[in-house]
Amino acid sequence: MTSADRSAADAPSPAPRKKVGRRPGGADTRAAVLESARAEFAARGYEKASMRAIARGAGVDAALLHHYFGSKDRLFLAALEFPVDPEQVVAHVLGGDRGVVGERVARFVLGLWEQPAVLERLLALIRAAATTEAVAQLMREFAVGQLIGRIAAGLEVEDPELRTELMVSQIIGLAMVRYVIKVEPLASATTEELVPLLAPTFQRYLTGA
């Protein structure tokens, strides 16, 4: 072996090259996707935000977003930690006997609020929407497209959008007075006390009867 060969053999091996490419899946990846989604939704709004842009911001392939969340509305719910799945709300409004839809909705809403985690997040979103226009805009776009519009499309009454929005306004107002301002005796009233009072109003909004 020549001196040149020995020098080459003794030389340190080159450091392994770092792999370059998309971020692999995992808990950190999911957190990065949610962070990117919040930024994209805030900057562009719900309708204009794209899954590709969110994936690009997180450094992942767009297919991974569909693997984790399935769709843009599911990603939106996760990013904003929205406490209620709109599909559940729509099912409770449009499914079952329309003759008792008012009572069904009232029990569903009050039942959700009895879950501390749901109530806490819902009130946080209401407060944020009341004080931050960006959050209000996101909630407005999402609520109209994924909740109010879908309910209105299934109602067989005049002015279905207006009626649905009136019901939603009553629900949000109830949450504010009962849980934020905590006006008595409403704040301490039980579900069984409130349902008979709320049900006729919801029934009239949703069916016109």
BELWOKA-V455831 format. One record per backbone hydrogen bond with DSSP energy under -0.5 kcal/mol. CO is the residue of the C=O (numbers start at 1). NH is the residue of the N-H. E is the energy in kcal/mol with one decimal. If there is no record, write none. Layout:
BEGIN
co:CO nh:NH e:E
co:CO nh:NH e:E
END
This chain:
BEGIN
co:2 nh:6 e:-2.5
co:3 nh:7 e:-2.2
co:4 nh:8 e:-2.1
co:5 nh:9 e:-2.3
co:6 nh:10 e:-2.1
co:7 nh:11 e:-1.1
co:26 nh:30 e:-2.3
co:27 nh:31 e:-2.1
co:28 nh:32 e:-2.1
co:29 nh:33 e:-2.5
co:30 nh:34 e:-2.3
co:31 nh:35 e:-2.2
co:32 nh:36 e:-2.4
co:33 nh:37 e:-2.6
co:34 nh:38 e:-2.4
co:35 nh:39 e:-1.9
co:36 nh:40 e:-2.6
co:37 nh:41 e:-3.0
co:38 nh:42 e:-2.2
co:39 nh:43 e:-2.1
co:40 nh:44 e:-2.6
co:41 nh:45 e:-2.1
co:44 nh:48 e:-0.6
co:45 nh:49 e:-1.5
co:50 nh:54 e:-2.0
co:51 nh:55 e:-2.6
co:52 nh:56 e:-2.5
co:53 nh:57 e:-2.3
co:54 nh:58 e:-1.5
co:55 nh:59 e:-0.9
co:55 nh:60 e:-2.5
co:56 nh:59 e:-0.6
co:59 nh:23 e:-3.3
co:61 nh:64 e:-1.6
co:61 nh:65 e:-0.7
co:62 nh:65 e:-0.7
co:62 nh:66 e:-1.3
co:63 nh:67 e:-1.8
co:64 nh:68 e:-2.4
co:65 nh:69 e:-3.1
co:65 nh:70 e:-0.8
co:66 nh:70 e:-0.6
co:69 nh:71 e:-0.9
co:71 nh:75 e:-2.0
co:72 nh:76 e:-2.5
co:73 nh:77 e:-2.2
co:74 nh:78 e:-2.1
co:75 nh:79 e:-2.8
co:76 nh:80 e:-2.5
co:77 nh:82 e:-2.6
co:84 nh:86 e:-0.6
co:85 nh:88 e:-1.4
co:85 nh:89 e:-1.4
co:86 nh:90 e:-2.9
co:87 nh:91 e:-2.2
co:88 nh:92 e:-2.1
co:89 nh:93 e:-2.0
co:90 nh:94 e:-2.9
co:91 nh:95 e:-2.0
co:97 nh:100 e:-1.4
co:98 nh:101 e:-1.1
co:100 nh:104 e:-2.2
co:101 nh:105 e:-2.6
co:102 nh:106 e:-2.1
co:103 nh:107 e:-2.4
co:104 nh:108 e:-2.0
co:105 nh:109 e:-2.7
co:106 nh:110 e:-2.3
co:107 nh:111 e:-2.2
co:108 nh:112 e:-1.9
co:109 nh:113 e:-1.9
co:110 nh:114 e:-0.8
co:112 nh:115 e:-1.9
co:114 nh:116 e:-0.8
co:115 nh:119 e:-2.6
co:116 nh:120 e:-2.7
co:117 nh:121 e:-1.8
co:118 nh:122 e:-2.5
co:119 nh:123 e:-2.6
co:120 nh:124 e:-1.8
co:121 nh:125 e:-2.1
co:122 nh:126 e:-2.3
co:123 nh:127 e:-2.6
co:124 nh:128 e:-2.3
co:125 nh:129 e:-2.7
co:126 nh:130 e:-1.8
co:127 nh:131 e:-1.1
co:128 nh:131 e:-0.5
co:128 nh:132 e:-2.4
co:132 nh:136 e:-2.4
co:133 nh:137 e:-2.9
co:134 nh:138 e:-2.0
co:135 nh:139 e:-2.8
co:136 nh:140 e:-2.5
co:137 nh:141 e:-2.6
co:138 nh:142 e:-2.6
co:139 nh:143 e:-2.9
co:140 nh:144 e:-2.5
co:141 nh:145 e:-2.2
co:142 nh:146 e:-3.1
co:142 nh:147 e:-0.5
co:143 nh:147 e:-1.5
co:143 nh:148 e:-3.2
co:144 nh:149 e:-2.1
co:147 nh:151 e:-2.3
co:148 nh:152 e:-2.9
co:149 nh:153 e:-1.9
co:150 nh:154 e:-0.6
co:151 nh:154 e:-1.3
co:152 nh:155 e:-1.3
co:155 nh:157 e:-0.6
co:157 nh:160 e:-0.5
co:159 nh:163 e:-2.3
co:160 nh:164 e:-2.4
co:161 nh:165 e:-2.5
co:162 nh:166 e:-2.2
co:163 nh:167 e:-1.9
co:164 nh:168 e:-2.4
co:165 nh:169 e:-2.7
co:166 nh:170 e:-2.0
co:167 nh:171 e:-2.1
co:168 nh:172 e:-2.7
co:169 nh:173 e:-2.4
co:170 nh:174 e:-2.3
co:171 nh:175 e:-2.1
co:172 nh:176 e:-2.2
co:173 nh:177 e:-2.4
co:174 nh:178 e:-2.7
co:175 nh:179 e:-2.4
co:175 nh:180 e:-0.9
co:176 nh:180 e:-1.2
co:176 nh:181 e:-3.1
co:176 nh:182 e:-0.5
co:177 nh:182 e:-0.5
co:177 nh:183 e:-2.2
co:183 nh:187 e:-2.5
co:185 nh:188 e:-0.7
co:185 nh:189 e:-0.9
co:186 nh:189 e:-0.8
co:190 nh:194 e:-1.9
co:191 nh:195 e:-2.7
co:192 nh:196 e:-0.6
co:194 nh:197 e:-0.8
co:194 nh:198 e:-2.4
co:195 nh:199 e:-2.9
co:196 nh:200 e:-0.6
co:198 nh:201 e:-0.5
co:198 nh:202 e:-2.2
co:199 nh:203 e:-2.7
co:200 nh:204 e:-2.2
co:201 nh:205 e:-2.2
co:202 nh:206 e:-2.3
co:203 nh:207 e:-2.2
co:203 nh:208 e:-0.5
co:203 nh:209 e:-0.7
co:204 nh:208 e:-1.5
END
